[in-house]
Amino acid sequence: MEQGAWSQLWLAYEKRQDRGAGAYVADVALNGFSGEHRTVKRALEELQAGIRGMLGIEGYRLRETAEATLVLKRGTGADQEIQKEGFCLLEKDGVLTVEAADESGLLYGVAGLLRLIAMEKSLAGICSLSNPSSPLRMYDHWDNMDGSIERGYSGHSFFFRENEVLVDGRTRDYARLVSSVGINGVVINNVNVKQAATWLITDRYLDKVRELAELFEDYGIRLFLAVNYASPIELGGLESADPLDLEVQGWWRDRIAQVYQAVPSLGGFLVKADSEGRPGPFTYGRTQADGANMLARLIEPYGGLILWRCFVYNCTQDWRDRKTDRAKAGYDSFIGQDGDYLDNVILQIKNGPMDFQIREPVSPLFGGMRKTNQMLEVQVAQEYTGQQIDVCYLIPLFREVLDFDTYCQEDNALVSDIISGHTFGNQNTGIAAVCNTGDDFNWTGSDLAAANFYGFGRLAFCHGLTAEEIAEEWIRLTLSNEEEVVRKVKKILLCSREVYEKYTSPLGIGWMVTPNTHYGCSVDGYEYSRWGTYHRADHLGIGVDRSMRGTGYAGQYQKPNAERYDSLQDCPEELLLFFHRVPYLHRLKSGKTLIQHIYDTHFEGVEEVEEMIALWESLKESISGEVYDRVRERMDRQLENAREWRDQVNAYFYRKSGIPDEKGREIY
Amino acid sequence: MEQGAWSQLWLAYEKRQDRGAGAYVADVALNGFSGEHRTVKRALEELQAGIRGMLGIEGYRLRETAEATLVLKRGTGADQEIQKEGFCLLEKDGVLTVEAADESGLLYGVAGLLRLIAMEKSLAGICSLSNPSSPLRMYDHWDNMDGSIERGYSGHSFFFRENEVLVDGRTRDYARLVSSVGINGVVINNVNVKQAATWLITDRYLDKVRELAELFEDYGIRLFLAVNYASPIELGGLESADPLDLEVQGWWRDRIAQVYQAVPSLGGFLVKADSEGRPGPFTYGRTQADGANMLARLIEPYGGLILWRCFVYNCTQDWRDRKTDRAKAGYDSFIGQDGDYLDNVILQIKNGPMDFQIREPVSPLFGGMRKTNQMLEVQVAQEYTGQQIDVCYLIPLFREVLDFDTYCQEDNALVSDIISGHTFGNQNTGIAAVCNTGDDFNWTGSDLAAANFYGFGRLAFCHGLTAEEIAEEWIRLTLSNEEEVVRKVKKILLCSREVYEKYTSPLGIGWMVTPNTHYGCSVDGYEYSRWGTYHRADHLGIGVDRSMRGTGYAGQYQKPNAERYDSLQDCPEELLLFFHRVPYLHRLKSGKTLIQHIYDTHFEGVEEVEEMIALWESLKESISGEVYDRVRERMDRQLENAREWRDQVNAYFYRKSGIPDEKGREIY
């Protein structure tokens, strides 16, 4: 296996205690799978590397027979319970079986087995079924072809450099890493498709795209491309990109034919249209459905999908205007066409109505749309959540979204159900994350941010995993099986989202960040801007009234969510300022006033970062020096950032309200 | 005369009414000057171009005799009153004499004569003496060698492109323009000397620098270079730039020798040291005087000057710290070495203690230092004053600075006196402005911004001119002699600084600008930053207490200025918030509360921009279409900017104070 100048992360396969696994893995039978299949080959390579590294077993016997101690078997289980891409691990009478319905399942099954070995779990008597929760499990990369990464905090792109596509050892390791946690789709280029990236669907790049797509195929991953909706104009020289224009359709038909001739395994296109300056169907008075369906109809013969982003809003709002509410825009733009989209279109919906803040309500499009394929988009890249300097383990946030009950029907109405296809019985559903990787040695800038890179895949594959389980897996695979390390790092990860929230913007109001960079505090940074992101603080209170008496956003939810959000009393307190305008002296359920809550959480946030650092420092002897140092250095920056947030937020509200801290702490 | 794809501004020499000038100018005698002298040649060329364009006179007879109707004569006047670079215009008995003590004076005298012709003034009986008020009258360009201009709002550099020095027709026209208003020194490169610019003092560039210096010499202009204080390290490969290190001194000695061998006419060096990340003597525990004198001693044999900037302050301040006061830093850094500087060092002092805000007190270094050569630095580039989008005629501001009485002695204690050398009897004094030009067709982005480009030179040469006189000259030379145009454009220019002040930050507090770009409103933009620029607004009031009870800055002034600024009652109201922390309900001399003053001025500011636009529109028929349109388009942007400032500032203070506008106007 090729090794390069980069970390192998959770596939490092370092020496482990053999809890009996060695007894199975040296004698392998392939049953129903061909050893010549590209993905089976990769699964066997991975098995080989894993047992060599972790158990010191140099090789294994491989037989195409049922007789062996490790049987890799094609099948759907005793009760047909193994589904597409699923697998089952079963140990009985000294024989360990990895059963899977297809090659991808086998690859995931081997990865699952290696995880257990890495975590030093006993395999005796194991009986574990894993079917993917969502059909489509994707990483979206915001990589630009010049090598930069939009909202990237881990170096440069490893997909592109100087307007060329890279296919090398690092790309292969990327595919190994993400497939090992169940990712089966990857968009390699930024949704903001500009300059050279517009040309990815032309001969200039298609050979190289095919090479990458084939590498991905080895690992059961479909390659997707983000495309520029204005391609007929920019590439084709047409005067329009109107989806109902026959010439435009003809242009796309030819282009798609050429793309699929070159790259038959292509998954399809991701499109950001009519958003933040990107062109789209609205330009021509067409609906989003008109725009998406045009492409979907043309790509359907090749089995392609159109992933259509719902991040549509007016980004030239006037801050003086209190009627327009950016939070409402996504729902308003898409709800009217529910049912109009073709079956190979999937609407890709950000988890919240704004933009990946540390706390937002779940988008009301989930549960609002009932006749449209939907997928959830979250952001593993920590744009607003610490930029891979501050520790912010995001799986708890993603779990909350999956567990959110939309009440769109009596049962099976969680977001998790909708994007699994259980709610409406559809096939084309899924989950995607904006990825946090780059060409840094450790892939993710902060070593702890790799817990999100790992965790998103695991959660996408298995919605049932808890944030704690995922954290523990990642720690054991990556850092150590020492109980103290597991316990303490888990503590750091599991509290980190709440800590970050405490020292940044309070109770769901979001933003308050430095414009453009989005790192660091600027309470009024977006208050008088065109972006529709306002907190409206004055000397009496803060918050946006999004109840039915305000902008009416709360009404976009199904009952009882709508009623709960509408009511100042019943609104979940962590979202209070998102839905309501609240006086500083309002008493929260804790008995504290709002202003005191702001002061207290900000002081606590900094103290908890200090505790985090102390916990990490106590592990100095147990964690590899480079990893320890990289994280430690970032923790200093996090502490500095947390103090700035604390002092700026507290000063801002003290100066505005004139209400002193009850505990008399220093506010500037 | 070479004509290029750029405007000739006030040297356009368009057809004028001949008010009798034609009778003199066709018969010219050179008396005491050689027609072969480089500068005399240029003066004659200019005369030729001027009379041809303005009076339609194709040529003149030139004789080296006293007999002619226009005599260009070397001399110092009947009472020796014509000084270095000065001139006298005298008409008697049908003979017009331009008398000057030197060739520069002759050049300026011809320019003065052409100005009168352009303004259609009668020359009969004229008797006008013009001596330069300050020996050194400079434009500092912040041009980078890649062609960009720091704080440039008029296109790219015409001195540099892609790391090469340009010497061409535009450079010559630049020299014609600035020498025609009396500029005699130019720094062509940015004071922040980085990258290629560090190499300007090496063989790589010196040939080209000489070519430019010689072109400038034609027009009586000395070329200066901004140098990198770390040159011994960056160019010489030394480990230090310590001014007391003998190796460092040796390196500079050799370098300066080579520079002057290549460019004997070089004026000297401008140095920004120990400021905003630039290296300097403080790095080595040396004083600013140590740093400046080391260079001065080495450059002295060549007649060179060291212009040493006083813009030294801590730019990594903590906003929480209320004791450190950036305003105090310049004085504190330099006052201790008063008298220590060699005579060929001039300290270049920004007009105010902060950084070119629309309203600041005058730097207390003026009047504080008594034994040190000083020059005033102002900014014609509109960094904080509208960026050549908003109209802001700055001559009134510069006049205020010149007229400021430092009270450092009983008489002759104005800033004007100090920088003229009258106060302390020194020779090396002067005035410099950061220039506002670029390679835009009209040089200055906004055509109206050329009034500052013109006006600074005129004011530098003649401190006695009023802002109104200069405005009128510029309008007549550039736009039109029509009385209506003169009257209305003068009105626009003369009110513009006050209007800009009204809609931006109130009463001397400054800043409140968008970070980095410095255009547009962001009330808290620099409030929690490291730059030492805070307004400290809370729910009760605003302002920084710089009295003796506060940071003590007021105490840096001489009496009675110190006492006046120290007192809330006596402090000039336009500087109230610079010196005092004031409650919103404090009554100003107008009887208005502070908060009402803020509201009123901001509403008025926008209304006055609207009036400005109406005035300009009324001149549509009288002003050339391109000029009219360019200005008109910028005025729309100014109006938009003014509205944003009005609404953001008013909203900010209303939200913070809760005090409504007495007139019930809309505040958001």
Interface residues (C-beta under 8 A of the other chain):
Chain A: W319 R320 C521 S522 V523 D524 Y528 A537 D538 H539 L540 E644 D647 Q648 A651 Y652 Y654 R655 K656 S657 G658 Y668
Chain B: W319 R320 C521 S522 V523 D524 Y528 A537 D538 H539 L540 E644 D647 Q648 A651 Y652 Y654 R655 K656 S657 G658 Y668
